[in-house]
């Protein structure tokens, strides 16, 4: 398109070019009637030669002029001059979002403000039945106060009917880097297509690059349609999971999987920011073919193996303790049966010694003598007293040895007649007998009972059998005497 600087378009005097795109050129112009500068977007002349386009342009321009939103660049006027079709909009002097994103670090709250303003503008326009179809950073102006103004509403739709002519002349409708998959496949666009483009902008703001890049526009479009989306956290590890979920949902291939409205996307992104902790400056990370996100080491925690081995050790210790306890119980039962066999032994058996508790020593007491059970003491003042034998306990009751007076000698217990057979089970364990084979009475020995740990003791005669008696047990029958 030729340079139109100095030309007069109706009441507007063009003073300088501002930029040019695939579908139009933008100029700065002065409007003397109201003493202000405006921006004029001029379309190529061949559009004005298409009567269908002119009708569509006038219809869309009237709709755009009715959009009143603080984040939408207002359309003041439209018309045709010298075969050119043009739109008149407010002039914003500072620049656009693409310039703001170049080499600058944007704080997370700033990104949130941009997405909120543009998303709210889209939500309003969609409610009015207006679809943008070409959302990209260069179509988002930023004024001197940092507010975003969305421009070029409906321009892609205005030229949609002449797409064949545009293709023939080298023009592309829309911008491939921000184009939704359904647009690339030629399907009708709706508000969810704008949400996809806004998701691309959010991806770029957070990572410093667009997700799909290729050598040609058609290759980029095909990537949008077929290639899986690379996680933004692969490029910028500071992106939180809630923010990433917003991006992934906005960039779903299927429009039905995206946010239903731009307002829903804005609300979700604000909620994600509020759960992301303190705002941080996000430095874009340049990706490589083998880029892998850095993973922070987890805090020290007990390993799973240690967690599993702890209870196992307790079970082992508990099992050993149970075995020891069972062994002690078995040893006690065996001793009790041995004592019972002594009580039932013939009368010539040696008396059972006093309990292991030592008797109290008294120098004033004479040596004790053993009295017959039926004989009363000759002297009532004598130090030895008559020991009355306990009554024979019932067979079902355990034999309890009588408590001895520490100052008096023990008296022998009456034994049952020799003809009475010994109770079953009074013989020592086979292991205790086997260990004393070849040893003499009093020799040290060790044997392992059927249940429990090994027991140290001495070889003694029990029931005319030499057996290993545990150390500390009362002396039993020796040599059958």
C-alpha positions in Angstrom: 0.0 0.0 0.0 1.3 3.5 -0.9 2.2 6.0 1.8 -0.9 8.2 2.4 0.9 10.8 4.6 -0.5 14.3 3.8 -3.7 13.0 2.3 -7.1 14.2 3.4 -9.6 11.5 4.3 -12.8 13.4 4.8 -12.4 15.7 7.8 -9.2 13.9 8.8 -5.7 15.0 7.8 -3.2 12.2 7.7 0.0 13.3 9.4 2.2 10.2 9.9 2.2 6.4 9.4 1.9 4.3 12.6 2.2 0.8 11.2 1.0 -1.7 8.7 -0.3 -5.2 8.9 -1.6 -7.9 6.5 -5.0 -6.4 6.2 -4.6 -2.7 6.8 -2.3 0.3 7.4 -2.6 2.6 10.4 -2.0 6.3 10.3 -2.0 9.2 12.7 -4.5 11.9 11.6 -5.7 15.3 12.9 -9.3 16.1 13.3 -9.5 20.0 13.4 -13.3 20.1 14.2 -12.7 18.8 17.7 -8.9 19.5 17.9 -7.7 16.0 18.5 -5.6 13.3 17.0 -7.1 10.1 15.9 -5.9 6.8 14.4 -7.1 5.8 11.0 -7.0 2.2 9.8 -7.0 2.1 6.0 -7.8 -1.1 4.1 -6.4 -1.8 0.6 -8.2 -0.4 -2.4 -9.2 -3.7 -3.8 -11.6 -4.2 -0.9 -13.6 -1.2 -1.9 -14.1 -2.7 -5.3 -16.0 -5.6 -3.8 -19.6 -4.5 -3.2 -20.3 -7.4 -0.8 -17.3 -6.3 1.3 -18.5 -2.7 1.4 -21.9 -3.8 2.7 -20.3 -6.1 5.3 -17.8 -3.4 6.3 -20.6 -0.8 6.9 -22.6 -3.3 8.9 -19.7 -4.3 11.1 -18.5 -0.8 11.6 -21.9 0.2 13.0 -21.8 -2.7 15.4 -18.2 -1.8 16.5 -19.2 1.8 17.1 -21.7 0.7 19.7 -19.2 -1.2 21.8 -18.6 0.9 24.9 -16.1 -0.6 27.3 -13.1 0.9 29.1 -10.8 -1.7 27.6 -12.0 -1.6 24.0 -10.6 1.1 21.7 -13.7 3.0 20.6 -14.6 3.4 16.9 -15.6 7.0 16.2 -16.2 7.0 12.5 -15.9 5.1 9.2 -16.0 5.9 5.5 -14.6 5.7 2.0 -12.2 8.1 0.2 -10.4 7.8 -3.1 -11.2 4.1 -3.3 -10.0 3.4 0.3 -12.1 2.1 3.1 -11.2 3.3 6.6 -12.1 3.2 10.3 -11.5 6.1 12.7 -10.5 5.2 16.3 -9.0 6.9 19.3 -5.3 7.6 19.2 -3.1 5.9 21.8 0.4 7.3 21.9 2.3 4.8 24.2 2.3 1.6 22.2 1.0 -2.0 22.3 1.5 -5.1 24.3 4.0 -6.7 21.9 6.3 -3.7 22.7 5.8 -4.1 26.4 6.7 -7.8 26.3 10.0 -7.3 24.6 12.9 -8.0 27.0 11.0 -6.9 30.1 10.2 -8.7 33.3 6.5 -8.5 34.1 5.4 -9.1 37.7 2.7 -11.7 38.2 0.2 -9.0 39.3 0.9 -7.1 36.1 0.2 -10.2 34.0 -3.0 -10.7 36.0 -4.1 -7.2 35.3 -3.5 -7.6 31.5 -5.4 -10.8 31.3 -8.2 -9.4 33.4 -8.7 -6.3 31.3 -8.5 -8.1 27.9 -10.6 -11.0 29.2 -13.3 -8.6 30.5 -13.4 -6.7 27.2 -13.8 -10.0 25.3 -16.5 -11.2 27.8 -18.4 -7.9 27.1 -18.0 -8.1 23.3 -19.1 -11.7 23.2 -22.2 -10.8 25.1 -23.0 -8.3 22.4 -22.5 -11.0 19.7 -19.2 -9.6 18.5 -16.3 -12.0 18.0 -12.8 -10.6 17.6 -11.1 -13.5 15.6 -7.6 -12.0 15.7 -6.5 -11.6 19.3 -2.7 -11.0 19.4 -0.4 -8.6 21.4 -0.2 -6.1 18.6 -4.0 -5.7 18.7 -3.8 -4.8 22.4 -2.8 -1.2 22.9 -1.4 0.1 26.2 -2.0 3.7 27.2 0.2 5.9 29.3 -1.5 4.7 32.5 -0.8 1.1 31.7 -4.4 0.2 30.7 -5.1 -2.2 27.9 -7.3 -1.3 25.0 -8.4 -4.1 22.6 -8.6 -3.0 19.0 -9.4 -4.3 15.5 -12.7 -6.0 16.6 -14.4 -7.6 13.6 -11.8 -6.7 11.1 -11.0 -10.4 10.3 -14.8 -11.0 9.8 -15.0 -8.0 7.4 -12.5 -9.6 5.1 -13.6 -13.2 5.6 -15.8 -13.2 2.4 -12.8 -12.2 0.3 -10.5 -14.9 1.6 -9.9 -16.4 -1.8 -8.8 -13.1 -3.2 -6.6 -12.4 -0.2 -4.9 -15.8 -0.6 -4.3 -15.1 -4.2 -2.6 -11.8 -3.3 -0.5 -13.2 -0.5 -2.6 -12.0 2.5 -3.5 -14.3 5.4 -6.6 -13.8 7.4 -5.7 -13.9 11.1 -2.4 -14.6 12.8 -1.2 -18.2 12.7 0.8 -18.0 16.0 -2.5 -17.1 17.9 -5.0 -18.9 15.7 -7.3 -21.5 17.2 -7.3 -25.0 15.7 -10.9 -24.7 14.4 -10.0 -21.4 12.6 -7.0 -23.2 11.0 -9.4 -25.9 9.7 -11.7 -23.3 8.2 -14.5 -23.9 10.7 -16.7 -21.1 12.1 -15.1 -19.2 15.0 -16.9 -18.3 18.2 -16.0 -16.8 21.6 -14.0 -19.9 22.5 -11.7 -19.1 19.6 -10.9 -15.8 21.2 -10.3 -17.5 24.5 -7.8 -19.8 22.8 -5.9 -16.8 21.5 -6.0 -15.1 24.9 -4.6 -18.4 26.3 -1.7 -18.1 23.8 -1.0 -14.6 25.0 -1.0 -15.8 28.6 1.4 -18.7 27.7 3.7 -16.1 26.1 3.5 -13.7 29.1 4.4 -16.5 31.5 7.2 -18.3 29.4 8.5 -15.6 27.0 7.5 -17.5 23.9 4.5 -18.8 22.0 3.9 -22.6 22.2 4.0 -23.4 18.5 6.7 -22.1 16.1 7.6 -23.2 12.5 9.2 -21.9 9.3 5.9 -21.2 7.5 2.5 -19.9 8.5 0.7 -23.1 7.3 3.2 -25.2 9.4 2.3 -23.2 12.5 -1.4 -23.7 11.8 -0.9 -27.5 11.5 0.9 -27.5 14.9 -2.0 -25.8 16.5 -4.3 -28.5 15.1 -2.2 -31.6 15.7 0.8 -31.1 18.0 0.4 -31.6 21.8 0.9 -28.6 23.9 4.3 -28.4 25.7 3.8 -27.7 29.4 4.6 -24.0 30.2 6.4 -25.3 33.3 9.0 -26.8 31.0 10.1 -23.3 30.1 9.4 -21.4 33.3 9.7 -23.5 36.5 8.2 -20.7 38.7 4.8 -21.2 37.1 2.5 -22.7 39.7 0.3 -25.7 39.1 -3.0 -23.7 39.4 -1.7 -21.2 36.8 -0.7 -24.0 34.5 -4.1 -25.6 34.7 -5.7 -22.3 33.6 -3.4 -22.2 30.6 -3.9 -25.8 29.6 -7.7 -25.5 29.8 -7.7 -22.3 27.7 -5.5 -24.0 25.0 -7.5 -27.2 24.7 -7.8 -28.5 21.1 -11.5 -29.1 21.4 -13.4 -25.8 22.0 -15.8 -27.7 24.3 -13.0 -28.4 26.7 -12.1 -24.7 27.1 -13.6 -22.1 29.4 -17.2 -21.4 28.5 -16.7 -17.7 28.7 -13.8 -15.3 28.9 -15.1 -14.2 32.2 -14.7 -17.7 33.5 -11.1 -17.7 32.4 -10.4 -14.4 34.1 -11.9 -15.6 37.4 -10.0 -18.9 37.2 -6.7 -17.0 36.6 -7.2 -14.6 39.4 -8.0 -17.5 41.8 -4.8 -19.2 40.6 -2.8 -16.1 41.3 -4.3 -15.7 44.8 -3.2 -19.3 45.6 0.3 -18.8 44.2 1.9 -17.0 47.1 3.9 -13.8 46.9 4.3 -12.3 43.4 7.7 -12.9 41.8 9.4 -11.5 38.7 9.1 -14.1 35.9 12.2 -14.4 33.8 11.6 -16.2 30.5 13.7 -19.4 30.2 15.0 -20.2 26.7 14.0 -23.8 25.9 16.3 -26.3 24.3 15.6 -29.6 22.6 16.5 -31.5 25.7 15.1 -29.0 28.3 13.9 -30.6 31.5 12.2 -28.7 34.3 14.3 -28.4 37.4 12.9 -30.3 40.3 13.5 -29.0 43.8 14.7 -31.6 46.2 12.1 -32.6 48.8 12.6 -32.0 52.4 14.2 -34.7 54.4 11.6 -37.4 55.4 12.0 -40.9 56.8 12.5 -43.3 53.9 9.9 -45.8 53.0 12.3 -48.6 53.9 12.9 -47.2 57.3 9.2 -46.8 57.8 8.7 -50.4 56.9 11.6 -51.8 59.0 10.6 -50.0 62.2 7.5 -52.1 62.9 9.4 -55.3 61.7 12.1 -54.8 64.4 9.4 -54.5 67.1 7.8 -57.7 65.9 11.1 -59.5 66.1 11.9 -58.2 69.6 8.3 -59.0 70.7 8.7 -62.6 69.4 12.0 -63.1 71.2 10.5 -61.8 74.4 7.5 -64.2 74.0 9.8 -67.1 73.5 11.8 -66.2 76.6 8.6 -65.9 78.6 7.3 -69.3 77.4 10.6 -70.8 78.3 10.5 -69.4 81.8 6.9 -70.7 82.2 7.9 -74.2 81.1 10.8 -74.2 83.5 8.6 -73.1 86.3 6.1 -75.9 85.5 8.9 -78.4 85.4 10.3 -77.3 88.8 6.8 -77.4 90.3 6.4 -81.0 89.1 9.8 -81.9 90.5 8.9 -80.5 93.9 5.7 -82.5 93.9 7.7 -85.6 93.1 9.9 -85.0 96.1 6.9 -84.6 98.4 5.6 -87.9 97.1 9.0 -89.7 97.4 9.7 -92.5 100.0 10.2 -91.6 103.7 14.0 -92.3 103.5 14.4 -89.4 101.0 16.4 -86.5 102.1 14.4 -83.5 103.4 13.9 -80.6 101.1 16.1 -77.7 102.0 14.7 -74.4 103.2 13.7 -71.8 100.6 16.5 -70.0 98.8 15.9 -66.9 101.0 18.8 -67.0 103.6 17.8 -67.3 107.2 18.4 -64.5 109.6 21.6 -64.9 111.6 21.2 -64.5 115.4 24.2 -65.1 117.6 22.1 -65.6 120.7 20.2 -68.5 119.3 21.5 -72.1 119.7 21.9 -74.4 116.7 18.5 -75.5 115.6 17.4 -79.1 115.9 14.8 -81.0 114.0 11.8 -82.2 116.0 9.7 -85.2 115.1 6.3 -84.1 113.8 4.4 -85.7 116.6 6.7 -84.9 119.5 6.2 -81.8 121.6 9.3 -79.9 122.7 10.7 -80.9 126.1 11.2 -77.3 127.1 8.6 -74.7 126.3 11.2 -72.0 126.3 13.4 -73.8 123.8 14.3 -72.0 120.6 13.0 -74.8 118.4 9.3 -75.0 118.0 7.1 -77.8 116.7 6.4 -77.6 113.0 2.9 -78.8 112.2 2.8 -80.4 108.7 0.3 -78.9 106.3 -2.7 -80.9 105.3 -2.6 -82.7 102.1 -4.0 -80.4 99.3 -6.6 -81.5 96.9 -5.3 -83.1 93.7 -6.6 -80.2 91.6 -4.8 -77.6 93.7 -1.2 -76.7 93.0 1.3 -77.6 95.7 2.5 -74.5 97.6 5.5 -74.9 99.8 4.9 -73.7 103.4 6.5 -70.4 104.3 9.3 -71.1 106.7 10.1 -69.1 109.8 13.5 -67.5 109.1 14.6 -68.3 112.7 13.4 -71.9 112.7 14.6 -75.0 110.8 12.4 -76.6 108.2 10.6 -79.7 109.2 10.4 -82.6 106.7 7.0 -83.1 105.0 5.3 -86.5 105.4 5.6 -88.5 102.2 2.9 -90.8 100.8 3.3 -94.6 101.1 6.0 -96.1 98.8 3.3 -98.0 97.0 1.7 -94.9 95.8 2.7 -94.4 92.1 4.4 -91.1 91.1 2.2 -88.6 89.3 2.7 -88.5 85.6 5.0 -85.9 84.1 7.4 -85.6 87.2 10.4 -86.8 85.2 12.9 -84.2 84.0 13.0 -83.4 80.2 14.9 -85.8 78.0 17.2 -83.0 77.0 18.2 -82.4 80.7 18.9 -86.2 81.2 20.8 -86.5 77.9 23.2 -83.7 78.6 24.4 -85.3 81.9 25.3 -88.6 80.3 28.9 -89.3 81.2 29.0 -86.6 83.8 29.0 -86.8 87.6 26.7 -85.3 90.2 27.6 -81.6 90.7 29.2 -81.1 87.2 28.2 -78.0 85.3 25.9 -78.6 82.4 23.7 -76.7 79.9 20.6 -77.9 78.1 18.0 -76.4 75.8 14.4 -77.1 76.8 11.8 -77.9 74.2 10.6 -74.2 74.4 12.8 -71.3 75.3 16.5 -70.5 75.4 19.4 -72.7 76.8 19.6 -73.2 80.6 22.8 -73.4 82.7 22.8 -75.7 85.7 24.4 -78.7 87.5 23.9 -82.5 87.1 21.8 -83.9 90.0 20.0 -87.1 90.8 16.3 -86.9 90.2 14.2 -90.0 90.5 17.4 -92.0 90.3 18.3 -90.3 87.0 21.2 -87.9 86.5 19.7 -84.7 85.0 20.7 -81.1 84.5 19.0 -79.0 87.1 18.9 -75.2 86.5 21.2 -73.1 88.6 19.5 -71.6 91.6 16.9 -74.4 91.9 16.6 -76.1 95.3 18.6 -79.3 95.8 16.6 -82.3 94.8 17.2 -86.1 95.2 20.9 -86.9 95.0 22.2 -90.4 94.4 18.8 -91.8 95.4 19.5 -91.1 99.2 
